[in-house]
Amino acid sequence: MAYILLVVGFALLIIGANSFVDGSSNIARLLRVPPILIGLTIVAFGTSSPEATVSIIAALEGSAGVAVGNVVGSNIFNITLVVGVAAFLYPLKVESENVKKEIPFTLLASIALLILMSDIALQGHSNNMITRSDGFIFLLFLSIFLYYVIESGLKGRKSAANEPAPTNIKWGKNIFITILGLAAIIFGGDLVVDNGTEIAYSLGMSETLVGLTIIAIGTSLPELVTSITAALKKESEIALGNIIGSNIFNILFVLGISSAISPLAVNGKVLIDVVFMIVLTVVLLIFSRTGYKVGKREGFVLAASYIIYLVYIILRN
């Protein structure tokens, strides 16, 4: 039964992502804001919902390894395999000023995570923790990010004020399609995570490894399917904005809320994964500045990096 529900979850993710991209991109046109801003906010927040649900539940149940491993593993998966596959299908252009600024912001959030969780090395504590105060710091960073995105959206709307409004796009229909797509993404992601985890535990995998692999991949499937769908529709700004925004939400919102609810103990091995995440973010930043696009060659390098990382953590654990 777990295998059947896993397949059902995948189907819901694919159908939901297609509806979500169509609806959200049409809403962006109706609002006269750049699609990248929809990708950085509505789409990113929607596809981060499975990570938020899993990590918050894990924090409440005292499974800090799952909560932290889920976010770090998801971000690595997003930067490597999601960007890699999407770019291989259709080059992801980095023409928007928002994308150029958001990738460094992702790097800043990742470095902040490494600093705040390195209590043994930096403060001489007996263990590494993401405390409640750390969680509030993340949420403060998130509020600054959202303020910047909203401010940019208002500027973009003013610049498009003289453009004629689309007449063939209806508000009600697209709001319904977007909400329905999001619901399918969340429910499908939940099915994939629950049943994928059940299968993984039955195969004898550890909690940390499950968090970094099965749960991280499962909760990142909405990002993967949404970005691939956007790339196939040549909505490269939504594809890339979704990934960047999702990574920011994962660190600042998901870990912020989770640690504010219950302090999270950090396994020392995860520090290596966070360093790897930072290195990959730097690589993405370099790729995005080379011709201002992430093309097929860069996509292949990123996707291959994930395979190498996956082999490493399986052997390590």
RODO-2510 file (C-alpha; in nm, 4 decimals, decimal comma):
residues 317
     n   res          X          Y          Z
     1     m     0,0000     0,0000     0,0000
     2     a     0,2873     0,2407     0,0796
     3     y     0,4212     0,2005    -0,2761
     4     i     0,0768     0,2719    -0,4286
     5     l     0,0297     0,5869    -0,2155
     6     l     0,3821     0,6967    -0,3148
     7     v     0,2821     0,6820    -0,6839
     8     v    -0,0445     0,8698    -0,6075
     9     g     0,1639     1,1393    -0,4323
    10     f     0,3883     1,1803    -0,7370
    11     a     0,0827     1,2143    -0,9639
    12     l    -0,0694     1,4842    -0,7401
    13     l     0,2616     1,6732    -0,7375
    14     i     0,2828     1,6789    -1,1173
    15     i    -0,0825     1,7805    -1,1713
    16     g    -0,0710     2,0356    -0,8887
    17     a     0,2530     2,1944    -1,0062
    18     n     0,1195     2,2419    -1,3587
    19     s    -0,1938     2,4174    -1,2272
    20     f     0,0056     2,6207    -0,9760
    21     v     0,2509     2,7587    -1,2340
    22     d    -0,0295     2,8477    -1,4778
    23     g    -0,2427     3,0184    -1,2128
    24     s     0,0380     3,2091    -1,0398
    25     s     0,1938     3,3363    -1,3639
    26     n    -0,1489     3,4635    -1,4779
    27     i    -0,2034     3,6340    -1,1407
    28     a     0,1352     3,8053    -1,1878
    29     r     0,0122     3,9418    -1,5208
    30     l    -0,3143     4,0601    -1,3668
    31     l    -0,1274     4,2315    -1,0821
    32     r     0,1216     4,3752    -1,3332
    33     v     0,4162     4,2608    -1,1281
    34     p     0,7211     4,0718    -1,2635
    35     p     0,6757     3,6909    -1,2596
    36     i     1,0020     3,6631    -1,0621
    37     l     0,8333     3,8249    -0,7611
    38     i     0,5541     3,5668    -0,7741
    39     g     0,8224     3,2981    -0,7944
    40     l     1,0083     3,4436    -0,4969
    41     t     0,6989     3,4702    -0,2776
    42     i     0,3740     3,2853    -0,3566
    43     v     0,5305     2,9954    -0,5500
    44     a     0,8321     2,9679    -0,3166
    45     f     0,6173     2,9753    -0,0039
    46     g     0,3725     2,7249    -0,1510
    47     t     0,6393     2,4733    -0,2518
    48     s     0,8088     2,5172     0,0887
    49     s     0,4889     2,4161     0,2696
    50     p     0,5847     2,0448     0,2886
    51     e     0,9225     2,1344     0,4461
    52     a     0,7468     2,3611     0,6956
    53     t     0,4901     2,0964     0,7869
    54     v     0,7472     1,8174     0,8294
    55     s     1,0011     2,0272     1,0229
    56     i     0,7448     2,1830     1,2585
    57     i     0,5919     1,8424     1,3353
    58     a     0,9422     1,6980     1,3835
    59     a     1,0321     1,9848     1,6221
    60     l     0,7138     1,9275     1,8237
    61     e     0,7907     1,5559     1,8444
    62     g     1,1544     1,6175     1,9454
    63     s     1,3032     1,4841     1,6195
    64     a     1,5554     1,7667     1,5685
    65     g     1,7620     1,5553     1,3293
    66     v     1,4694     1,5281     1,0900
    67     a     1,3785     1,8995     1,1232
    68     v     1,7298     2,0292     1,0500
    69     g     1,8292     1,7552     0,8046
    70     n     1,5093     1,8141     0,6071
    71     v     1,5892     2,1843     0,5496
    72     v     1,9602     2,1417     0,4741
    73     g     1,8998     1,8387     0,2516
    74     s     1,6143     2,0139     0,0695
    75     n     1,8251     2,3227    -0,0019
    76     i     2,1115     2,1126    -0,1382
    77     f     1,8642     1,9176    -0,3528
    78     n     1,7130     2,2447    -0,4805
    79     i     2,0461     2,4056    -0,5739
    80     t     2,1841     2,0963    -0,7443
    81     l     1,9222     1,8659    -0,8921
    82     v     1,6271     2,1070    -0,9253
    83     v     1,8302     2,3896    -1,0819
    84     g     2,0340     2,1358    -1,2783
    85     v     1,7400     1,9532    -1,4359
    86     a     1,5423     2,2753    -1,5014
    87     a     1,8460     2,4420    -1,6638
    88     f     1,9150     2,1330    -1,8728
    89     l     1,5591     2,1495    -2,0111
    90     y     1,5601     2,5262    -2,0716
    91     p     1,8397     2,7756    -1,9886
    92     l     1,7469     2,9770    -1,6784
    93     k     1,8039     3,3440    -1,7585
    94     v     1,9234     3,5722    -1,4809
    95     e     1,8153     3,9054    -1,6263
    96     s     1,6019     4,0270    -1,3354
    97     e     1,7680     4,2497    -1,0767
    98     n     1,5716     4,0583    -0,8128
    99     v     1,7393     3,7278    -0,8998
   100     k     2,0804     3,8944    -0,9031
   101     k     2,0185     4,0176    -0,5479
   102     e     1,8321     3,7143    -0,4081
   103     i     2,1111     3,4633    -0,4711
   104     p     2,3537     3,6608    -0,2470
   105     f     2,0700     3,6867     0,0094
   106     t     2,0412     3,3048     0,0009
   107     l     2,4159     3,2868     0,0627
   108     l     2,3819     3,5269     0,3575
   109     a     2,1025     3,3155     0,5106
   110     s     2,3129     2,9992     0,4697
   111     i     2,6167     3,1581     0,6373
   112     a     2,3950     3,2856     0,9206
   113     l     2,2663     2,9295     0,9697
   114     l     2,6216     2,7923     0,9924
   115     i     2,7249     3,0593     1,2454
   116     l     2,4175     3,0223     1,4661
   117     m     2,4406     2,6420     1,4819
   118     s     2,8192     2,6265     1,5472
   119     d     2,7965     2,6646     1,9267
   120     i     3,0789     2,4207     2,0096
   121     a     3,3333     2,5836     1,7775
   122     l     3,2377     2,9487     1,8331
   123     q     3,1132     2,9613     2,1927
   124     g     3,2656     2,6538     2,3544
   125     h     2,9279     2,5003     2,4414
   126     s     2,8901     2,1274     2,5003
   127     n     2,6556     2,0830     2,2017
   128     n     2,5353     2,2598     1,8878
   129     m     2,1863     2,4098     1,9081
   130     i     1,9534     2,6295     1,7074
   131     t     1,7935     2,8114     1,9996
   132     r     1,4670     3,0049     2,0263
   133     s     1,6589     3,3341     2,0014
   134     d     1,8258     3,2031     1,6825
   135     g     1,4776     3,1279     1,5501
   136     f     1,3637     3,4844     1,6148
   137     i     1,6766     3,6123     1,4345
   138     f     1,5813     3,4028     1,1302
   139     l     1,2254     3,5405     1,1397
   140     l     1,3635     3,8962     1,1588
   141     f     1,5739     3,8306     0,8474
   142     l     1,2618     3,6902     0,6797
   143     s     1,0622     4,0071     0,7524
   144     i     1,3431     4,2165     0,5970
   145     f     1,3432     3,9914     0,2883
   146     l     0,9651     4,0119     0,2490
   147     y     0,9712     4,3907     0,2885
   148     y     1,2308     4,4145     0,0105
   149     v     1,0349     4,1819    -0,2212
   150     i     0,7061     4,3670    -0,1647
   151     e     0,8793     4,7027    -0,2189
   152     s     1,0278     4,5736    -0,5462
   153     g     0,6852     4,4447    -0,6504
   154     l     0,5240     4,7843    -0,5941
   155     k     0,7960     4,9523    -0,8017
   156     g     0,7483     4,6970    -1,0800
   157     r     0,3749     4,7581    -1,0714
   158     k     0,4193     5,1350    -1,1007
   159     s     0,6456     5,0938    -1,4033
   160     a     0,3793     4,8754    -1,5701
   161     a     0,0884     5,1029    -1,4786
   162     n     0,0516     5,2346    -1,8336
   163     e     0,0426     4,8894    -1,9909
   164     p    -0,3038     4,7594    -2,0880
   165     a    -0,4481     4,4983    -1,8531
   166     p    -0,4920     4,1483    -2,0038
   167     t    -0,8556     4,0916    -2,0978
   168     n    -0,8478     3,7147    -2,1539
   169     i    -0,7346     3,6285    -1,7967
   170     k    -0,9965     3,5967    -1,5225
   171     w    -0,9268     3,6563    -1,1516
   172     g    -1,1624     3,3954    -1,0076
   173     k    -1,0536     3,1134    -1,2350
   174     n    -0,6807     3,1679    -1,1781
   175     i    -0,7116     3,2089    -0,7999
   176     f    -0,9061     2,8809    -0,7931
   177     i    -0,6486     2,7038    -1,0141
   178     t    -0,3611     2,8328    -0,7996
   179     i    -0,5212     2,7269    -0,4690
   180     l    -0,6237     2,3880    -0,6107
   181     g    -0,2724     2,3342    -0,7480
   182     l    -0,1155     2,4298    -0,4151
   183     a    -0,3471     2,1915    -0,2278
   184     a    -0,2513     1,9074    -0,4630
   185     i     0,1194     1,9903    -0,4186
   186     i     0,0965     1,9899    -0,0385
   187     f    -0,1186     1,6747    -0,0168
   188     g     0,0934     1,4959    -0,2771
   189     g     0,4151     1,5958    -0,0986
   190     d     0,2711     1,4690     0,2297
   191     l     0,1874     1,1316     0,0747
   192     v     0,5341     1,1025    -0,0749
   193     v     0,7084     1,1917     0,2525
   194     d     0,4966     0,9675     0,4766
   195     n     0,5125     0,6616     0,2566
   196     g     0,8703     0,7207     0,1405
   197     t     0,9789     0,7452     0,5049
   198     e     0,7885     0,4274     0,5951
   199     i     0,9660     0,2432     0,3140
   200     a     1,3053     0,3889     0,4170
   201     y     1,2692     0,2886     0,7835
   202     s     1,1669    -0,0612     0,6758
   203     l     1,4993    -0,0781     0,4886
   204     g     1,6909     0,0099     0,8094
   205     m     1,7992     0,3705     0,7384
   206     s     1,8926     0,6066     1,0287
   207     e     1,6889     0,9165     1,1293
   208     t     1,9630     1,1584     1,0136
   209     l     2,0009     0,9834     0,6786
   210     v     1,6232     0,9744     0,6304
   211     g     1,6067     1,3508     0,7029
   212     l     1,8843     1,4345     0,4575
   213     t     1,7644     1,2043     0,1804
   214     i     1,4110     1,0599     0,1690
   215     i     1,2343     1,3420     0,3553
   216     a     1,4502     1,6149     0,1962
   217     i     1,3903     1,4793    -0,1532
   218     g     1,0220     1,4178    -0,0834
   219     t     0,9548     1,7681     0,0495
   220     s     1,1570     1,9157    -0,2409
   221     l     0,9547     1,7352    -0,5075
   222     p     0,7127     2,0316    -0,5317
   223     e     1,0109     2,2588    -0,6127
   224     l     1,1435     2,0046    -0,8616
   225     v     0,8123     1,9503    -1,0417
   226     t     0,7146     2,3200    -1,0290
   227     s     1,0517     2,4398    -1,1631
   228     i     1,0634     2,1748    -1,4359
   229     t     0,7061     2,2650    -1,5379
   230     a     0,7962     2,6360    -1,5398
   231     a     1,1117     2,5653    -1,7440
   232     l     0,9144     2,3629    -2,0008
   233     k     0,6702     2,6548    -2,0256
   234     k     0,9755     2,8841    -2,0690
   235     e     0,8855     3,0713    -1,7493
   236     s     1,2522     3,0726    -1,6429
   237     e     1,2045     3,3544    -1,3908
   238     i     0,9392     3,1556    -1,2031
   239     a     1,1572     2,8416    -1,2249
   240     l     1,4664     3,0093    -1,0754
   241     g     1,2753     3,2438    -0,8448
   242     n     1,0902     2,9452    -0,6980
   243     i     1,4174     2,7703    -0,6081
   244     i     1,5905     3,0770    -0,4640
   245     g     1,2834     3,1889    -0,2724
   246     s     1,2199     2,8369    -0,1446
   247     n     1,5748     2,8072    -0,0076
   248     i     1,5358     3,1403     0,1715
   249     f     1,1988     3,0352     0,3154
   250     n     1,3393     2,6976     0,4222
   251     i     1,6133     2,8545     0,6347
   252     l     1,4440     3,1693     0,7617
   253     f     1,0806     3,0586     0,7922
   254     v     1,0933     2,6802     0,8407
   255     l     1,3914     2,6699     1,0790
   256     g     1,2847     3,0019     1,2340
   257     i     0,9381     2,8730     1,3276
   258     s     1,0633     2,5239     1,4201
   259     s     1,3366     2,6475     1,6572
   260     a     1,1093     2,9154     1,8056
   261     i     0,8658     2,6354     1,8970
   262     s     1,1359     2,4023     2,0311
   263     p     1,5185     2,4484     2,0320
   264     l     1,6822     2,2114     1,7828
   265     a     1,9894     2,0043     1,8722
   266     v     2,2240     1,9807     1,5737
   267     n     2,4183     1,6679     1,4824
   268     g     2,7836     1,7633     1,4208
   269     k     2,7788     1,5855     1,0836
   270     v     2,5158     1,8289     0,9558
   271     l     2,7710     2,1155     0,9803
   272     i     2,9578     1,9528     0,6905
   273     d     2,6341     1,9470     0,4900
   274     v     2,5738     2,3178     0,5652
   275     v     2,9273     2,4008     0,4451
   276     f     2,8560     2,2006     0,1277
   277     m     2,5291     2,3964     0,0857
   278     i     2,7207     2,7260     0,1142
   279     v     2,9797     2,6133    -0,1426
   280     l     2,7017     2,5136    -0,3845
   281     t     2,5298     2,8514    -0,3361
   282     v     2,8594     3,0249    -0,4246
   283     v     2,8865     2,8038    -0,7360
   284     l     2,5284     2,8988    -0,8356
   285     l     2,6145     3,2650    -0,7805
   286     i     2,9174     3,2314    -1,0105
   287     f     2,7127     3,0478    -1,2753
   288     s     2,4403     3,3156    -1,2602
   289     r     2,7004     3,5859    -1,3249
   290     t     2,8486     3,4014    -1,6254
   291     g     2,6452     3,5279    -1,9180
   292     y     2,3607     3,5894    -1,6708
   293     k     2,2089     3,2464    -1,7242
   294     v     2,2362     2,8915    -1,5971
   295     g     2,2643     2,6797    -1,9107
   296     k     2,2790     2,3087    -1,9920
   297     r     2,6484     2,2692    -1,9075
   298     e     2,6086     2,4372    -1,5679
   299     g     2,2915     2,2334    -1,5089
   300     f     2,4801     1,9096    -1,5731
   301     v     2,7564     2,0090    -1,3272
   302     l     2,5000     2,0917    -1,0560
   303     a     2,3011     1,7699    -1,1085
   304     a     2,6206     1,5612    -1,1013
   305     s     2,7185     1,7337    -0,7752
   306     y     2,4039     1,6004    -0,6112
   307     i     2,4781     1,2419    -0,7154
   308     i     2,8277     1,2752    -0,5635
   309     y     2,6829     1,4260    -0,2442
   310     l     2,4199     1,1520    -0,2169
   311     v     2,6833     0,8794    -0,2441
   312     y     2,8946     1,0585     0,0184
   313     i     2,6195     1,0882     0,2844
   314     i     2,5035     0,7296     0,2306
   315     l     2,8592     0,6037     0,2833
   316     r     2,9146     0,8446     0,5765
   317     n     2,6043     0,7352     0,7630
***
